[in-house]
């Protein structure tokens, strides 16, 4: 290693030893940059004036005292403004309690921090100095000793001689995580996820009901310009209510029949201008329910995808790729709206096994 | 822009001419950074406060539709509305027909100042009403006499009392996607927006639900019963009367205002503390 000149403690000057360079080098560099060292030390006010030093000391003390006040204040606030007054939690008390406790704890920590930093900056020694890096490589003796320890360990245990022991040890280590893998695999849903994603609670003849009451909806109740938030009948009694709702939620709207442009094969999916579309965005599955009844656009609040209800929920803006699936509906003899079938395609965002 | 880009600034060459001085004078006082930060924070906070207090208050009145003067309403209609809505309220190519919109629609649109419209735009905006409550009811009575439509709601549903929990659930399902869960309003497409519901009178909230003004869908009494509408109004009244238990609500706008707050104030404090940490003591 190059010979480092030692620097006098407290000065910024490092002595550069003249390096003759590798012997094979044809050119000896003579213009290498020189270490300019540190600028002359600038004395702080506390170094020059004992009165100022006293003042800085008082400031540090003041910060630490503020820290104490903060910590004690937080405890005092907790006692003085209990959350539970007369057996009931009052939201207005929550507000003042959390504010004061938070301020107290923050002051407690910041007091320590600011005091310590101010102490270090204004009162502790302020001159610049250089600390040389220590070599990390051990001495040759230490290195030889380490090798000897490993060699002795190998000979005494016979690690590299007793092949059977080492082999079975590696086997046991490999086998150890197996129960974990099997048990965690058992946490996966029982059903085929692909199957779960493809079907919803809607079946042939399921009645459309109001969210959240679950009362059935008559076609005559859906007046022009109306929007109903719809769940399938029986959802409130189903075992996994939220999982089912997350797939089956539907928005029901009534437009003028002449505003709808159904494609071939979908003419009977609507009833007199009443259409039902999945509320689950085909982008990442947010509920799309911002219905503008004059423009007939549906807006997704998460990423601003827009769907045109007059054109079978075609995407007209935003990151969604596919139109919202339409729920085919009809009206039964009593006037209630019913589903003709489940959705004809999976609702919500794309998944791996989906073909398109 | 073209002018400033083409004309050289005289200060630049002058500075490069004196490199020795610029190293000393170019260094700002550490207080300058702090002062700049404080000015920036105050300006942002002040502008925000101005926006939040700009919303005007308006109140639904007590004049009754039953005692309203239909003839006076017709005169007001001919003088103020007929140009766009047609002399018999049949509508023109500039404005929709008013046949069948009902008294509720007139009371909402005129009572909140949305009609008469000041200017064509993405949607009619709330402003100080142009007519007195009595005149509004006269107009409503006239329009209601042309064709049947939703009536002004009965007082029993407008007390602001009801099942707040039930109202909150219905609000979250039917209203919150546009009007925000705290009723603070939100953006729609192409400049349209769902307005804030803070400080809106119970009658106007009810009327908006049954008439579906502009791009808002209709929520008729078969969809949400009058009792449930009263519950929704009770929830909104509760929100108006109770401050957010979590502290500053920042307009209840969710990640937008909260993120802005954190970016400016929290990050600002971190920058300020870092500047102070690394600055040398004088």
Interface residues (C-beta under 8 A of the other chain):
Chain A: X42 X44 X45 X46 X91 X92 X94 X95 X98 X99 X117 X121 X122 X126 X210 X211 X212 X218 X221 X222 X223 X224 X225 X226 X227 X228 X229 X253 X287 X289 X290 X291 X292 X293 X294 X295 X297 X299 X301 X304 X306 X317
Chain B: X169 X170 X173 X174 X177 X178 X186 X188 X189 X192 X194 X212 X214 X215 X216 X217 X218 X219 X220 X222 X223 X242 X243 X244 X245 X246 X247 X276 X277 X280 X281 X282
